[in-house]
């Protein structure tokens, strides 16, 4: 079942490409769906598209630049 507030859609992907996404997801302890979303966000960021912060378990951990000081 899809997460609330997220759009689901069917996607046809080359098997070799999908296998690589699966491998990266496992290496980075993410679901394949979260990995695909992260890769899409990275690609858009490289093109200068600004999106809000990702939500959910697939989000990357906050870096030092986003952590609040005590």
LODRENSE-485102 format. One line per 8 residues: number of its first residue (from 1); their letters; for each residue x, y, z of N, C-alpha, C. Coordinates in steps of 0.001 Angstrom, whole numbers, plus 500000, padded with zeros to 6 digits. Each point is the difference from the previous one (the first is absolute). Last residue first. Layout:
! LODRENSE-485102
NUM	a	X Y Z X Y Z X Y Z | ...;
! end
This chain:
! LODRENSE-485102
70	xxxxxxxx	522813 523257 520187 499384 499927 501340 499900 501342 500666 | 499752 499317 494575 501012 500053 501052 499317 499973 501360 | 498138 497692 495290 499950 501174 500871 501097 499931 501040 | 500125 497864 494897 499733 499697 501405 500011 501282 500817 | 501051 499613 495259 498575 500081 500267 499654 499709 501459 | 504507 499880 498111 499476 501296 499605 498512 500147 500298 | 502440 495886 500754 500333 501022 500990 499409 501357 499651 | 497305 495921 498006 501428 500283 500081 500255 501102 501007;
62	xxxxxxxx	495905 496179 499558 500345 501422 500006 501507 500153 500144 | 497972 495580 497663 500161 500591 501324 500397 501466 499880 | 496988 497812 496117 501382 499924 500492 500111 500637 501372 | 495424 497643 498329 500713 501270 499947 501431 499821 500496 | 496389 496680 499915 500963 499991 498912 500812 501265 499886 | 496352 499282 503208 501188 499203 500329 501052 500026 498920 | 496570 504197 500253 499916 498557 500160 501330 499340 500243 | 499259 504617 497107 499394 499542 501245 500090 498489 500050;
54	xxxxxxxx	502873 504373 497417 499304 498721 499930 499455 499614 501367 | 500588 505178 498514 500762 498897 500594 499212 498702 499882 | 498933 503690 496326 500007 499949 501455 500803 498805 500476 | 501378 502050 495314 498836 499339 500589 500095 500105 501511 | 502284 502216 495149 499999 499973 501464 498685 499403 500479 | 503315 499884 495325 498634 499965 500520 500063 499865 501512 | 503788 499992 496772 499628 501260 500621 498576 500057 500519 | 502670 496285 498033 499425 500869 498964 499494 501317 500570;
46	xxxxxxxx	501773 496635 502823 501090 500315 499057 499519 500913 498882 | 496802 498334 503029 500854 500997 500657 501157 500403 499083 | 497170 496497 498606 499337 501300 499901 500843 501102 500628 | 501565 495599 500400 500039 500401 498591 499342 501370 499817 | 499796 498006 504274 501378 500409 499686 500092 500503 498565 | 495882 498176 501383 500249 501283 500664 501404 500517 499682 | 498887 495702 498458 499249 501020 499258 500227 501385 500603 | 501839 496355 502271 500721 500220 498747 499295 501043 499137;
38	xxxxxxxx	497883 498636 503994 501200 500765 500303 500783 500312 498712 | 496249 497207 499660 499583 501367 500294 501218 500876 500290 | 500751 495424 499395 499596 500608 498725 499585 501456 500225 | 500971 497485 503820 501221 500235 499226 499664 500681 498676 | 496463 498615 502759 500680 501158 500591 501272 500336 499224 | 497702 496115 498681 499178 501173 499737 500675 501265 500539 | 501920 495836 500947 500234 500357 498603 499203 501260 499652 | 501438 499574 505031 499152 499219 499106 500329 500420 498568;
30	xxxxxxxx	503901 500443 503570 498751 500636 499602 499152 499001 499241 | 504852 499872 501722 498940 499633 500943 498699 500766 499753 | 504214 499850 497358 499722 501199 500787 498837 499805 500976 | 501427 496467 497095 501261 500518 500532 499760 501193 500929 | 496361 498172 497605 500437 499077 501048 501272 500511 500673 | 498435 502415 496306 499050 500108 501109 500434 499111 501162 | 502412 499727 495949 500288 501238 500732 499087 500152 501215 | 499161 496370 497150 501294 499827 500656 500353 501233 500835;
22	xxxxxxxx	496117 500159 497310 499823 499079 501132 501295 499831 500785 | 500190 502434 496033 499279 500778 501008 499768 499137 501241 | 501870 497854 496318 500972 500935 500589 499344 500861 501073 | 497286 497067 497529 500904 499218 500849 501019 500912 500682 | 497122 501889 496768 499284 499691 501245 500891 499228 500964 | 501679 500878 495688 499905 501236 500774 499328 499737 501344 | 500125 496461 496975 501358 500281 500469 500025 501276 500864 | 495897 498727 497841 500375 499113 501110 501401 500268 500562;
14	xxxxxxxx	496871 503839 497799 500912 498976 499501 500456 499128 501175 | 495326 502448 500438 501431 500306 500104 500787 498825 499444 | 494713 502399 500717 500725 498941 499291 501473 500409 499943 | 495631 501285 503367 501218 500446 499336 500673 498801 499340 | 495020 502016 502585 500796 498891 499458 501197 500560 499226 | 497831 502591 504280 499798 499814 498570 500835 498820 499525 | 498249 503400 504624 500526 498727 499503 499700 499905 498506 | 500549 504096 504020 499431 499560 498733 500619 498670 499611;
6	xxxxxx	499263 502226 505099 500963 499722 498932 499263 499466 498783 | 497939 501055 504311 500582 501217 499465 501016 499780 498894 | 499271 495936 503218 499060 501116 499858 500711 501242 499474 | 501902 495195 498658 500007 500880 501166 498991 501126 499786 | 499289 495185 497589 500771 501234 499898 499904 500809 501293 | 499686 494542 499572 499163 501175 500000 500886 501243 500000;
! end
